[in-house]
Amino acid sequence: MTSIFLAREYGVEVWASELWVPAEDNAARFDQAGVGDQVHAVRAEAHDLPFASEQFDAILAVGSYHYFGTDDLYVGYIGKFLKTGGQLSIAVPSLHRELRELGGAPAHLRSGAGWEVLSFHTPEWWRFQWEQTGLFQVTASRAQPDGWLDWKLWCEVCAEHSPDEVVRQGSRATIPMLDTDRGELLTFALVTGRKNGPSE
Ligand SMILES: C[S@@+](CC[C@H](N)C(=O)[O-])C[C@H]1O[C@@H](n2cnc3c(N)ncnc32)[C@H](O)[C@@H]1O
């Protein structure tokens, strides 16, 4: 969906890299959406990407970077595929406060997201992680206002319309967490950084 959006809205060429969905399924989706000649479907694990160094002007990850990018060293790996000055942008499930500050995950987060909630962080956490490497200048890191409402809407749509039972179940399990939290802790972090040159 992210790649279809980018191709349609900006007319750019996109490599849609993705682990869970077979490349041929996504390629069929891109054809159906009329962007098959602009979007290349790739199935790859995020630590083993089949791209050339400095291949991309921008790397965008929507709803996925938290699955692999909390590894302190990961931003160094993904950054290799960006040109100098290129942008890395993520939108990820996020918290307004770090779980460490709260002394652990509150019960509603644990029951809705399981122990994987440990991959949720504040926008400031992401900024620090990237800036401290010296590899990126973070140009924006903010919490999406009322992001939980978009998250809930998405879960409601998936709970009703996803063809995949696992997705329907997961979405149903997430809605009570969002309803209990009501944006107190949960939102999305929107973070963008620009890759520094070797002498910066
Ligand atoms: C909630 S979906 C986001 C969908 C995506 N933004 C789109 O436009 O369709 C999470 C995505 O994270 C990807 N993902 C999770 N773990 C991954 C990993 N270790 N390597 C590569 N991709 C991963 C999955 O393939 C999945 O499509």
The ligand as an SDF file (V2000), in Angstrom:
LIG
                    3D

 27 29  0  0  0  0  0  0  0  0999 V2000
    1.7470   -3.7760    9.3200 C   0  0  0  0  0  0  0  0  0  0  0  0
    2.5850   -4.3240    7.9070 S   0  0  0  0  0  0  0  0  0  0  0  0
    2.9570   -2.8210    7.0680 C   0  0  0  0  0  0  0  0  0  0  0  0
    2.5100   -2.8780    5.6380 C   0  0  0  0  0  0  0  0  0  0  0  0
    3.1910   -1.9890    4.6490 C   0  0  0  0  0  0  0  0  0  0  0  0
    3.5740   -0.6870    5.1450 N   0  0  0  0  0  0  0  0  0  0  0  0
    2.3690   -1.8120    3.3920 C   0  0  0  0  0  0  0  0  0  0  0  0
    2.4610   -0.7640    2.7690 O   0  0  0  0  0  0  0  0  0  0  0  0
    1.6460   -2.7340    3.0130 O   0  0  0  0  0  0  0  0  0  0  0  0
    4.1300   -4.7950    8.5910 C   0  0  0  0  0  0  0  0  0  0  0  0
    5.1440   -5.2230    7.5310 C   0  0  0  0  0  0  0  0  0  0  0  0
    6.4070   -5.4020    8.1780 O   0  0  0  0  0  0  0  0  0  0  0  0
    7.1210   -6.3530    7.4180 C   0  0  0  0  0  0  0  0  0  0  0  0
    8.1640   -6.9820    8.2330 N   0  0  0  0  0  0  0  0  0  0  0  0
    8.0490   -7.4220    9.5110 C   0  0  0  0  0  0  0  0  0  0  0  0
    9.1980   -7.9660    9.9190 N   0  0  0  0  0  0  0  0  0  0  0  0
   10.0750   -7.8550    8.8900 C   0  0  0  0  0  0  0  0  0  0  0  0
   11.4290   -8.2350    8.6920 C   0  0  0  0  0  0  0  0  0  0  0  0
   12.1340   -8.8510    9.6660 N   0  0  0  0  0  0  0  0  0  0  0  0
   11.9840   -7.9710    7.4880 N   0  0  0  0  0  0  0  0  0  0  0  0
   11.3000   -7.3640    6.5140 C   0  0  0  0  0  0  0  0  0  0  0  0
   10.0040   -6.9630    6.6450 N   0  0  0  0  0  0  0  0  0  0  0  0
    9.4000   -7.2200    7.8050 C   0  0  0  0  0  0  0  0  0  0  0  0
    6.0820   -7.3660    7.0120 C   0  0  0  0  0  0  0  0  0  0  0  0
    6.4450   -7.9800    5.8030 O   0  0  0  0  0  0  0  0  0  0  0  0
    4.7990   -6.5510    6.9080 C   0  0  0  0  0  0  0  0  0  0  0  0
    4.3850   -6.3160    5.6100 O   0  0  0  0  0  0  0  0  0  0  0  0
  1  2  1  0
  2  3  1  0
  2 10  1  0
  3  4  1  0
  4  5  1  0
  5  6  1  0
  5  7  1  0
  7  8  2  0
  7  9  1  0
 10 11  1  0
 11 12  1  0
 11 26  1  0
 12 13  1  0
 13 14  1  0
 13 24  1  0
 14 15  1  0
 14 23  1  0
 15 16  2  0
 16 17  1  0
 17 18  1  0
 17 23  2  0
 18 19  1  0
 18 20  2  0
 20 21  1  0
 21 22  2  0
 22 23  1  0
 24 25  1  0
 24 26  1  0
 26 27  1  0
M  CHG  2   2   1   9  -1
M  END
$$$$
